[in-house]
Amino acid sequence: MKESVLRRWHRSLGILLALFFILQTGSGFLISLGELSVPHSHAHEDTNASSHGNNEGESLWHEGLEFIHHGAGTAGSLYRIFIGIGLLWMTVSGSLIFFKIRIRSKKDQPLSSD
C-alpha cells in the first residue's frame, strides 16, 4: 500500500474513531477514579445504609459511566469490538507510516566516510 493512501486512511479513521476512544477511555478513567476515592467494601455498605438524594445522583452517574464503558448488551459488545479493531488498525497503520518515514530518511542521509 502506498504511503499516501495509508496516511489518508489513518487520518480519516483516526478522526472518526477519536470520539469513541475518548468516550471509552474517559468513562473507564472516571470509573477508576471513583473506585480509588472510596474503598470498595465500604462503598457498598454506605450506599445501602443511607438514602440521601446525593448518593442516588452519584449512583446514577456511576451507572451511566458503566453503561457507556461496558454495558448495552449485544450493541455494547459490537461497539467495543469496533473500538478494539479501530485501535489495532491505528496502531498498525501508524507503525507502518513510522517505519516508511524512517527507511526513507535513512536513504536520504549521505554515507559517512570513516
MMTF fields as JSON, N, C-alpha, C and O atoms, coordinates in Angstrom:
{
  "mmtfVersion": "1.0.0",
  "mmtfProducer": "UNKNOWN",
  "numBonds": 455,
  "numAtoms": 456,
  "numGroups": 114,
  "numChains": 1,
  "numModels": 1,
  "chainsPerModel": [1],
  "groupsPerChain": [114],
  "chainIdList": ["A"],
  "bondAtomList": [4, 2, 8, 6, 12, 10, 16, 14, 20, 18, 24, 22, 28, 26, 32, 30, 36, 34, 40, 38, 44, 42, 48, 46, 52, 50, 56, 54, 60, 58, 64, 62, 68, 66, 72, 70, 76, 74, 80, 78, 84, 82, 88, 86, 92, 90, 96, 94, 100, 98, 104, 102, 108, 106, 112, 110, 116, 114, 120, 118, 124, 122, 128, 126, 132, 130, 136, 134, 140, 138, 144, 142, 148, 146, 152, 150, 156, 154, 160, 158, 164, 162, 168, 166, 172, 170, 176, 174, 180, 178, 184, 182, 188, 186, 192, 190, 196, 194, 200, 198, 204, 202, 208, 206, 212, 210, 216, 214, 220, 218, 224, 222, 228, 226, 232, 230, 236, 234, 240, 238, 244, 242, 248, 246, 252, 250, 256, 254, 260, 258, 264, 262, 268, 266, 272, 270, 276, 274, 280, 278, 284, 282, 288, 286, 292, 290, 296, 294, 300, 298, 304, 302, 308, 306, 312, 310, 316, 314, 320, 318, 324, 322, 328, 326, 332, 330, 336, 334, 340, 338, 344, 342, 348, 346, 352, 350, 356, 354, 360, 358, 364, 362, 368, 366, 372, 370, 376, 374, 380, 378, 384, 382, 388, 386, 392, 390, 396, 394, 400, 398, 404, 402, 408, 406, 412, 410, 416, 414, 420, 418, 424, 422, 428, 426, 432, 430, 436, 434, 440, 438, 444, 442, 448, 446, 452, 450],
  "bondOrderList": [1, 1, 1, 1, 1, 1, 1, 1, 1, 1, 1, 1, 1, 1, 1, 1, 1, 1, 1, 1, 1, 1, 1, 1, 1, 1, 1, 1, 1, 1, 1, 1, 1, 1, 1, 1, 1, 1, 1, 1, 1, 1, 1, 1, 1, 1, 1, 1, 1, 1, 1, 1, 1, 1, 1, 1, 1, 1, 1, 1, 1, 1, 1, 1, 1, 1, 1, 1, 1, 1, 1, 1, 1, 1, 1, 1, 1, 1, 1, 1, 1, 1, 1, 1, 1, 1, 1, 1, 1, 1, 1, 1, 1, 1, 1, 1, 1, 1, 1, 1, 1, 1, 1, 1, 1, 1, 1, 1, 1, 1, 1, 1, 1],
  "groupList": [{"groupName": "MET", "atomNameList": ["N", "CA", "C", "O"], "elementList": ["N", "C", "C", "O"], "formalChargeList": [0, 0, 0, 0], "bondAtomList": [1, 0, 2, 1, 3, 2], "bondOrderList": [1, 1, 2], "singleLetterCode": "M", "chemCompType": "L-PEPTIDE LINKING"}, {"groupName": "LYS", "atomNameList": ["N", "CA", "C", "O"], "elementList": ["N", "C", "C", "O"], "formalChargeList": [0, 0, 0, 0], "bondAtomList": [1, 0, 2, 1, 3, 2], "bondOrderList": [1, 1, 2], "singleLetterCode": "K", "chemCompType": "L-PEPTIDE LINKING"}, {"groupName": "GLU", "atomNameList": ["N", "CA", "C", "O"], "elementList": ["N", "C", "C", "O"], "formalChargeList": [0, 0, 0, 0], "bondAtomList": [1, 0, 2, 1, 3, 2], "bondOrderList": [1, 1, 2], "singleLetterCode": "E", "chemCompType": "L-PEPTIDE LINKING"}, {"groupName": "SER", "atomNameList": ["N", "CA", "C", "O"], "elementList": ["N", "C", "C", "O"], "formalChargeList": [0, 0, 0, 0], "bondAtomList": [1, 0, 2, 1, 3, 2], "bondOrderList": [1, 1, 2], "singleLetterCode": "S", "chemCompType": "L-PEPTIDE LINKING"}, {"groupName": "VAL", "atomNameList": ["N", "CA", "C", "O"], "elementList": ["N", "C", "C", "O"], "formalChargeList": [0, 0, 0, 0], "bondAtomList": [1, 0, 2, 1, 3, 2], "bondOrderList": [1, 1, 2], "singleLetterCode": "V", "chemCompType": "L-PEPTIDE LINKING"}, {"groupName": "LEU", "atomNameList": ["N", "CA", "C", "O"], "elementList": ["N", "C", "C", "O"], "formalChargeList": [0, 0, 0, 0], "bondAtomList": [1, 0, 2, 1, 3, 2], "bondOrderList": [1, 1, 2], "singleLetterCode": "L", "chemCompType": "L-PEPTIDE LINKING"}, {"groupName": "ARG", "atomNameList": ["N", "CA", "C", "O"], "elementList": ["N", "C", "C", "O"], "formalChargeList": [0, 0, 0, 0], "bondAtomList": [1, 0, 2, 1, 3, 2], "bondOrderList": [1, 1, 2], "singleLetterCode": "R", "chemCompType": "L-PEPTIDE LINKING"}, {"groupName": "TRP", "atomNameList": ["N", "CA", "C", "O"], "elementList": ["N", "C", "C", "O"], "formalChargeList": [0, 0, 0, 0], "bondAtomList": [1, 0, 2, 1, 3, 2], "bondOrderList": [1, 1, 2], "singleLetterCode": "W", "chemCompType": "L-PEPTIDE LINKING"}, {"groupName": "HIS", "atomNameList": ["N", "CA", "C", "O"], "elementList": ["N", "C", "C", "O"], "formalChargeList": [0, 0, 0, 0], "bondAtomList": [1, 0, 2, 1, 3, 2], "bondOrderList": [1, 1, 2], "singleLetterCode": "H", "chemCompType": "L-PEPTIDE LINKING"}, {"groupName": "GLY", "atomNameList": ["N", "CA", "C", "O"], "elementList": ["N", "C", "C", "O"], "formalChargeList": [0, 0, 0, 0], "bondAtomList": [1, 0, 2, 1, 3, 2], "bondOrderList": [1, 1, 2], "singleLetterCode": "G", "chemCompType": "PEPTIDE LINKING"}, {"groupName": "ILE", "atomNameList": ["N", "CA", "C", "O"], "elementList": ["N", "C", "C", "O"], "formalChargeList": [0, 0, 0, 0], "bondAtomList": [1, 0, 2, 1, 3, 2], "bondOrderList": [1, 1, 2], "singleLetterCode": "I", "chemCompType": "L-PEPTIDE LINKING"}, {"groupName": "ALA", "atomNameList": ["N", "CA", "C", "O"], "elementList": ["N", "C", "C", "O"], "formalChargeList": [0, 0, 0, 0], "bondAtomList": [1, 0, 2, 1, 3, 2], "bondOrderList": [1, 1, 2], "singleLetterCode": "A", "chemCompType": "L-PEPTIDE LINKING"}, {"groupName": "PHE", "atomNameList": ["N", "CA", "C", "O"], "elementList": ["N", "C", "C", "O"], "formalChargeList": [0, 0, 0, 0], "bondAtomList": [1, 0, 2, 1, 3, 2], "bondOrderList": [1, 1, 2], "singleLetterCode": "F", "chemCompType": "L-PEPTIDE LINKING"}, {"groupName": "GLN", "atomNameList": ["N", "CA", "C", "O"], "elementList": ["N", "C", "C", "O"], "formalChargeList": [0, 0, 0, 0], "bondAtomList": [1, 0, 2, 1, 3, 2], "bondOrderList": [1, 1, 2], "singleLetterCode": "Q", "chemCompType": "L-PEPTIDE LINKING"}, {"groupName": "THR", "atomNameList": ["N", "CA", "C", "O"], "elementList": ["N", "C", "C", "O"], "formalChargeList": [0, 0, 0, 0], "bondAtomList": [1, 0, 2, 1, 3, 2], "bondOrderList": [1, 1, 2], "singleLetterCode": "T", "chemCompType": "L-PEPTIDE LINKING"}, {"groupName": "PRO", "atomNameList": ["N", "CA", "C", "O"], "elementList": ["N", "C", "C", "O"], "formalChargeList": [0, 0, 0, 0], "bondAtomList": [1, 0, 2, 1, 3, 2], "bondOrderList": [1, 1, 2], "singleLetterCode": "P", "chemCompType": "L-PEPTIDE LINKING"}, {"groupName": "ASP", "atomNameList": ["N", "CA", "C", "O"], "elementList": ["N", "C", "C", "O"], "formalChargeList": [0, 0, 0, 0], "bondAtomList": [1, 0, 2, 1, 3, 2], "bondOrderList": [1, 1, 2], "singleLetterCode": "D", "chemCompType": "L-PEPTIDE LINKING"}, {"groupName": "ASN", "atomNameList": ["N", "CA", "C", "O"], "elementList": ["N", "C", "C", "O"], "formalChargeList": [0, 0, 0, 0], "bondAtomList": [1, 0, 2, 1, 3, 2], "bondOrderList": [1, 1, 2], "singleLetterCode": "N", "chemCompType": "L-PEPTIDE LINKING"}, {"groupName": "TYR", "atomNameList": ["N", "CA", "C", "O"], "elementList": ["N", "C", "C", "O"], "formalChargeList": [0, 0, 0, 0], "bondAtomList": [1, 0, 2, 1, 3, 2], "bondOrderList": [1, 1, 2], "singleLetterCode": "Y", "chemCompType": "L-PEPTIDE LINKING"}],
  "groupTypeList": [0, 1, 2, 3, 4, 5, 6, 6, 7, 8, 6, 3, 5, 9, 10, 5, 5, 11, 5, 12, 12, 10, 5, 13, 14, 9, 3, 9, 12, 5, 10, 3, 5, 9, 2, 5, 3, 4, 15, 8, 3, 8, 11, 8, 2, 16, 14, 17, 11, 3, 3, 8, 9, 17, 17, 2, 9, 2, 3, 5, 7, 8, 2, 9, 5, 2, 12, 10, 8, 8, 9, 11, 9, 14, 11, 9, 3, 5, 18, 6, 10, 12, 10, 9, 10, 9, 5, 5, 7, 0, 14, 4, 3, 9, 3, 5, 10, 12, 12, 1, 10, 6, 10, 6, 3, 1, 1, 16, 13, 15, 5, 3, 3, 16],
  "groupIdList": [1, 2, 3, 4, 5, 6, 7, 8, 9, 10, 11, 12, 13, 14, 15, 16, 17, 18, 19, 20, 21, 22, 23, 24, 25, 26, 27, 28, 29, 30, 31, 32, 33, 34, 35, 36, 37, 38, 39, 40, 41, 42, 43, 44, 45, 46, 47, 48, 49, 50, 51, 52, 53, 54, 55, 56, 57, 58, 59, 60, 61, 62, 63, 64, 65, 66, 67, 68, 69, 70, 71, 72, 73, 74, 75, 76, 77, 78, 79, 80, 81, 82, 83, 84, 85, 86, 87, 88, 89, 90, 91, 92, 93, 94, 95, 96, 97, 98, 99, 100, 101, 102, 103, 104, 105, 106, 107, 108, 109, 110, 111, 112, 113, 114],
  "secStructList": [7, 7, 2, 2, 2, 2, 2, 2, 2, 2, 2, 2, 2, 2, 2, 2, 2, 2, 2, 2, 2, 2, 2, 2, 2, 2, 2, 2, 2, 2, 2, 2, 2, 2, 2, 2, 2, 1, 7, 2, 2, 2, 2, 2, 2, 2, 2, 2, 2, 7, 7, 7, 2, 2, 2, 2, 2, 2, 2, 2, 2, 2, 2, 2, 2, 2, 2, 2, 2, 2, 7, 1, 2, 2, 2, 2, 2, 2, 2, 2, 2, 2, 2, 2, 2, 2, 2, 2, 2, 2, 2, 2, 2, 2, 2, 2, 2, 2, 2, 2, 2, 2, 2, 2, 2, 2, 2, 2, 1, 7, 7, 7, 7, 7],
  "xCoordList": [0.843, 0.0, 0.892, 1.869, 0.55, 1.327, 1.182, 0.15, 2.248, 2.235, 1.144, 0.516, 0.912, -0.121, -1.516, -2.324, -1.791, -3.088, -3.194, -4.234, -2.113, -2.083, -2.31, -3.063, -1.661, -1.831, -3.273, -3.831, -3.868, -5.245, -6.203, -7.06, -6.063, -6.909, -6.672, -7.615, -5.402, -5.043, -5.676, -6.242, -5.579, -6.131, -7.661, -8.25, -8.299, -9.769, -10.35, -11.273, -9.812, -10.329, -9.973, -10.739, -8.815, -8.424, -9.4, -9.762, -9.824, -10.796, -12.138, -12.778, -12.562, -13.826, -13.785, -14.739, -12.688, -12.58, -12.267, -12.473, -11.779, -11.339, -12.449, -12.198, -13.654, -14.762, -15.027, -15.238, -15.018, -15.269, -14.139, -14.393, -12.896, -11.762, -11.894, -11.642, -12.285, -12.443, -13.562, -13.4, -14.693, -15.793, -15.369, -15.639, -14.709, -14.34, -13.268, -13.407, -12.207, -11.131, -11.567, -11.204, -12.336, -12.805, -13.72, -13.586, -14.647, -15.549, -14.779, -15.052, -13.83, -13.011, -12.173, -12.017, -11.632, -10.834, -11.683, -11.255, -12.881, -13.747, -14.245, -14.37, -14.53, -14.919, -13.774, -13.995, -12.554, -11.389, -11.138, -10.81, -11.288, -11.126, -12.152, -11.828, -13.382, -14.428, -14.125, -14.404, -13.559, -13.221, -12.038, -11.949, -11.131, -9.993, -10.407, -9.817, -11.407, -11.792, -12.512, -12.42, -13.223, -13.949, -13.513, -13.565, -13.077, -12.716, -13.885, -15.037, -13.586, -14.617, -15.603, -16.81, -15.129, -16.027, -16.928, -18.082, -16.427, -17.228, -18.196, -19.231, -17.887, -18.743, -20.127, -21.132, -20.186, -21.48, -22.258, -23.479, -21.58, -22.253, -22.821, -23.951, -22.044, -22.501, -23.692, -24.617, -23.683, -24.779, -26.056, -27.135, -25.945, -27.124, -27.616, -28.818, -26.719, -27.085, -27.806, -28.682, -27.472, -28.093, -28.91, -28.627, -29.93, -30.774, -30.87, -31.965, -29.744, -29.728, -29.852, -29.434, -30.429, -30.573, -29.229, -29.115, -28.199, -26.869, -26.271, -25.649, -26.46, -25.931, -26.628, -26.002, -27.919, -28.635, -28.115, -27.994, -27.804, -27.243, -25.893, -25.602, -25.066, -23.757, -23.922, -23.172, -24.9, -25.142, -25.596, -25.152, -26.468, -26.911, -25.75, -25.623, -24.9, -23.712, -22.811, -22.346, -22.572, -21.711, -22.338, -21.642, -23.634, -24.316, -24.239, -24.064, -24.367, -24.244, -22.862, -22.724, -21.834, -20.463, -20.243, -19.622, -20.76, -20.613, -21.352, -20.872, -22.513, -23.262, -22.449, -22.363, -21.852, -21.022, -19.815, -19.452, -19.19, -17.917, -18.073, -17.336, -19.014, -19.15, -20.588, -20.823, -21.528, -22.927, -23.532, -22.818, -24.839, -25.649, -25.758, -26.051, -25.536, -25.766, -24.986, -23.791, -25.671, -25.027, -24.512, -23.421, -25.284, -24.838, -23.56, -22.655, -23.486, -22.28, -21.087, -19.967, -21.325, -20.236, -19.722, -18.515, -20.647, -20.236, -19.48, -18.505, -19.931, -19.261, -17.819, -16.896, -17.631, -16.276, -15.406, -14.201, -15.989, -15.233, -14.798, -13.655, -15.7, -15.381, -14.231, -13.301, -14.292, -13.228, -11.916, -10.859, -11.969, -10.754, -10.107, -8.892, -10.909, -10.381, -9.832, -8.786, -10.539, -10.061, -8.734, -7.849, -8.582, -7.32, -6.189, -5.069, -6.473, -5.462, -5.059, -3.873, -6.045, -5.755, -4.888, -3.91, -5.244, -4.475, -3.04, -2.105, -2.864, -1.526, -0.699, 0.453, -1.272, -0.544, -0.251, 0.88, -1.252, -1.022, -0.058, 0.779, -0.159, 0.781, 2.204, 3.147, 2.364, 3.698, 4.256, 5.435, 3.413, 3.86, 4.291, 5.315, 3.526, 3.895, 5.226, 6.089, 5.399, 6.647, 7.842, 8.857, 7.723, 8.846, 9.115, 10.269, 8.07, 8.286, 9.039, 9.937, 8.691, 9.4, 10.845, 11.762, 11.039, 12.397, 13.276, 14.429, 12.746, 13.501, 13.826, 14.946, 12.849, 13.065, 14.122, 14.949, 14.106, 15.082, 16.486, 17.465, 16.604, 17.925, 18.49, 19.702, 17.623, 18.086, 18.6, 19.527, 18.009, 18.381, 19.674, 20.289, 20.094, 21.312, 22.535, 22.57, 23.555, 24.784, 25.564, 25.521, 26.267, 27.09, 28.287, 28.904, 28.611, 29.776, 31.038, 31.039, 32.095, 33.36, 34.322, 35.088, 34.283, 35.188, 36.347, 37.208],
  "yCoordList": [-1.174, 0.0, 1.242, 1.319, 2.194, 3.427, 4.211, 4.168, 4.921, 5.683, 6.748, 6.98, 7.393, 8.442, 7.87, 8.498, 6.686, 6.039, 5.617, 5.795, 5.059, 4.639, 5.828, 5.729, 6.945, 8.153, 8.67, 9.095, 8.633, 9.105, 8.26, 8.803, 6.934, 6.047, 6.248, 6.29, 6.373, 6.558, 7.852, 7.866, 8.919, 10.21, 10.156, 10.598, 9.628, 9.591, 8.735, 9.156, 7.542, 6.671, 7.199, 7.026, 7.842, 8.425, 9.495, 9.552, 10.335, 11.387, 10.766, 11.208, 9.757, 9.082, 8.371, 8.447, 7.687, 6.894, 7.721, 7.245, 8.937, 9.744, 9.924, 9.787, 10.226, 10.417, 9.139, 9.196, 8.0, 6.733, 6.384, 5.87, 6.66, 6.435, 7.308, 6.847, 8.561, 9.478, 8.997, 9.011, 8.572, 8.055, 6.824, 6.731, 5.888, 4.638, 4.851, 4.378, 5.558, 5.771, 6.735, 6.555, 7.746, 8.699, 8.05, 8.303, 7.219, 6.544, 5.569, 5.48, 4.843, 3.938, 4.688, 4.241, 5.831, 6.67, 7.172, 7.104, 7.675, 8.197, 7.09, 7.311, 5.915, 4.778, 4.424, 4.201, 4.373, 4.036, 5.088, 4.744, 6.361, 7.423, 7.272, 7.446, 6.95, 6.751, 5.589, 5.657, 4.522, 3.363, 3.65, 3.083, 4.516, 4.884, 5.803, 5.742, 6.651, 7.637, 7.014, 7.534, 5.913, 5.246, 3.788, 3.115, 3.278, 1.852, 0.99, 1.271, -0.047, -0.854, -1.478, -1.414, -2.082, -2.767, -1.782, -2.105, -0.582, 0.403, 1.133, 1.616, 1.221, 1.953, 1.323, 2.033, -0.004, -0.674, -0.573, -0.416, -0.661, -0.541, 0.866, 1.021, 1.889, 3.269, 3.555, 4.259, 3.034, 3.266, 2.609, 3.19, 1.404, 0.705, 1.285, 1.255, 1.816, 2.31, 3.647, 3.898, 4.503, 5.828, 5.978, 5.355, 6.82, 7.027, 8.508, 9.008, 9.224, 10.639, 10.776, 9.888, 11.893, 12.166, 12.266, 11.905, 12.754, 12.914, 11.568, 11.442, 10.557, 9.228, 8.652, 7.968, 8.928, 8.427, 9.079, 8.419, 10.376, 11.077, 10.517, 10.329, 10.249, 9.664, 8.266, 7.865, 7.528, 6.182, 6.215, 5.398, 7.143, 7.264, 7.655, 7.148, 8.566, 8.983, 7.771, 7.546, 6.996, 5.817, 4.777, 4.175, 4.57, 3.62, 4.063, 3.235, 5.363, 5.888, 5.639, 5.247, 5.87, 5.616, 4.136, 3.772, 3.279, 1.838, 1.393, 0.524, 1.983, 1.651, 2.021, 1.235, 3.215, 3.635, 2.724, 2.324, 2.396, 1.68, 0.189, -0.345, -0.493, -1.935, -2.44, -3.503, -1.691, -2.108, -2.221, -2.372, -2.148, -2.111, -3.443, -3.46, -4.535, -5.851, -6.11, -5.825, -6.653, -7.012, -5.78, -5.809, -4.71, -3.476, -2.951, -2.486, -3.023, -2.591, -3.465, -2.972, -4.759, -5.668, -5.354, -5.338, -5.105, -4.743, -3.414, -3.257, -2.462, -1.165, -1.349, -0.744, -2.194, -2.424, -3.196, -2.957, -4.11, -4.808, -3.81, -3.85, -2.916, -1.863, -0.991, -0.691, -0.591, 0.24, -0.537, 0.017, -1.803, -2.617, -2.791, -2.652, -3.094, -3.231, -1.893, -1.84, -0.818, 0.514, 0.848, 1.401, 0.522, 0.786, -0.055, 0.432, -1.309, -2.152, -1.573, -1.518, -1.139, -0.551, 0.692, 0.857, 1.569, 2.803, 2.49, 3.159, 1.491, 1.107, 0.538, 0.929, -0.373, -0.999, 0.019, 0.099, 0.797, 1.762, 2.86, 3.293, 3.314, 4.312, 3.788, 4.514, 2.519, 1.9, 1.773, 2.04, 1.366, 1.266, 2.623, 2.721, 3.661, 5.011, 5.413, 5.959, 5.151, 5.482, 4.793, 5.434, 3.49, 2.757, 3.188, 3.22, 3.516, 4.012, 5.344, 5.559, 6.226, 7.502, 7.261, 7.896, 6.354, 6.06, 5.494, 5.9, 4.574, 3.995, 5.074, 5.139, 5.919, 6.993, 7.985, 8.445, 8.315, 9.278, 8.682, 9.416, 7.375, 6.736, 6.725, 6.837, 6.59, 6.613, 7.997, 8.116, 9.038, 10.414, 10.865, 11.839, 10.17, 10.567, 10.11, 8.981, 10.989, 10.573, 9.579, 9.623, 8.695, 7.725, 8.433, 9.288, 8.075, 8.688, 7.961, 6.741, 8.712, 8.111, 8.01, 8.936, 6.894, 6.656, 5.807, 5.506],
  "zCoordList": [0.0, 0.0, 0.0, 0.746, -0.83, -0.9, 0.404, 1.073, 0.735, 1.985, 1.991, 3.025, 0.861, 0.812, 1.087, 1.771, 0.555, 0.795, 2.258, 2.892, 2.783, 4.177, 5.109, 6.078, 4.815, 5.624, 5.554, 6.566, 4.372, 4.212, 5.05, 5.749, 4.985, 5.777, 7.269, 8.059, 7.644, 9.051, 9.584, 10.678, 8.819, 9.227, 9.291, 10.278, 8.272, 8.227, 9.343, 10.04, 9.509, 10.567, 11.945, 12.893, 12.065, 13.348, 13.8, 14.975, 12.882, 13.209, 13.588, 14.542, 12.853, 13.137, 14.496, 15.27, 14.774, 15.997, 17.238, 18.354, 17.075, 18.218, 19.254, 20.451, 18.819, 19.756, 20.553, 21.764, 19.882, 20.566, 21.534, 22.624, 21.145, 22.044, 23.288, 24.402, 23.104, 24.237, 25.16, 26.38, 24.595, 25.417, 26.212, 27.41, 25.552, 26.203, 27.267, 28.395, 26.914, 27.89, 28.986, 30.148, 28.631, 29.64, 30.66, 31.857, 30.209, 31.148, 32.033, 33.229, 31.471, 32.281, 33.299, 34.435, 32.889, 33.783, 34.951, 36.103, 34.657, 35.715, 36.642, 37.847, 36.109, 36.952, 37.893, 39.084, 37.367, 38.189, 39.26, 40.396, 38.919, 39.922, 41.037, 42.212, 40.672, 41.67, 42.593, 43.79, 42.051, 42.87, 43.78, 44.869, 43.358, 44.199, 45.34, 46.419, 45.125, 46.133, 47.324, 48.436, 47.113, 48.191, 48.218, 47.188, 49.392, 49.45, 48.997, 49.326, 48.249, 47.584, 48.573, 48.34, 49.67, 50.594, 51.333, 51.613, 51.657, 52.372, 51.456, 51.915, 50.202, 49.268, 49.187, 49.174, 49.132, 49.023, 50.33, 50.299, 51.487, 52.772, 52.957, 53.418, 52.599, 52.741, 51.841, 52.246, 50.658, 49.719, 50.221, 50.11, 50.773, 51.269, 52.585, 52.849, 53.426, 54.744, 54.685, 55.512, 53.748, 53.696, 52.42, 51.396, 52.514, 51.333, 51.007, 50.746, 51.015, 50.658, 49.15, 48.406, 48.694, 47.269, 46.573, 45.402, 47.277, 46.693, 46.304, 45.249, 47.161, 46.833, 45.607, 44.798, 45.467, 44.3, 43.031, 41.998, 43.098, 41.943, 41.56, 40.379, 42.56, 42.276, 41.699, 40.808, 42.204, 41.706, 40.246, 39.439, 39.91, 38.519, 37.611, 36.497, 38.101, 37.346, 37.1, 35.983, 38.157, 38.051, 37.116, 36.297, 37.238, 36.355, 34.9, 34.005, 34.659, 33.298, 32.723, 31.565, 33.542, 33.09, 32.806, 31.807, 33.698, 33.477, 32.215, 31.488, 31.956, 30.742, 29.503, 28.559, 29.503, 28.366, 28.23, 27.125, 29.368, 29.317, 29.014, 28.184, 29.668, 29.41, 29.547, 30.12, 29.03, 29.081, 27.698, 26.707, 27.636, 26.414, 25.685, 24.49, 26.357, 25.763, 24.486, 24.405, 23.489, 22.22, 21.484, 20.914, 21.492, 20.827, 21.476, 20.783, 22.798, 23.507, 23.174, 23.036, 23.046, 22.674, 21.274, 21.036, 20.35, 18.984, 18.971, 18.236, 19.787, 19.919, 20.404, 19.86, 21.437, 21.969, 20.977, 20.906, 20.218, 19.168, 18.102, 17.646, 17.702, 16.731, 17.239, 16.491, 18.493, 19.066, 19.122, 18.819, 19.503, 19.564, 18.202, 18.067, 17.194, 15.828, 15.347, 14.701, 15.663, 15.281, 15.923, 15.269, 17.193, 17.883, 17.299, 17.142, 16.979, 16.329, 14.976, 14.652, 14.181, 12.872, 13.018, 12.289, 13.959, 14.149, 14.576, 14.138, 15.418, 15.87, 14.726, 14.539, 13.968, 12.857, 11.763, 11.283, 11.362, 10.281, 10.722, 9.93, 11.956, 12.466, 12.503, 12.19, 12.889, 12.901, 11.488, 11.258, 10.544, 9.148, 8.602, 7.926, 8.887, 8.445, 9.065, 8.378, 10.343, 11.031, 10.374, 10.099, 10.124, 9.533, 8.092, 7.665, 7.342, 5.974, 6.001, 5.186, 6.915, 7.046, 7.46, 6.939, 8.384, 8.872, 7.756, 7.611, 6.977, 5.856, 4.834, 4.328, 4.533, 3.572, 4.066, 3.278, 5.344, 5.865, 5.908, 5.774, 6.091, 6.063, 4.649, 4.465, 3.648, 2.257, 1.878, 1.077, 2.442, 2.11, 2.784, 2.349, 3.842, 4.548, 3.767, 3.277, 3.643, 2.958, 3.813, 5.043, 3.144, 3.854, 4.466, 3.831, 5.698, 6.344, 5.899, 5.73, 5.713, 5.258, 6.428, 6.691, 7.125, 8.259, 7.856, 8.683]
}
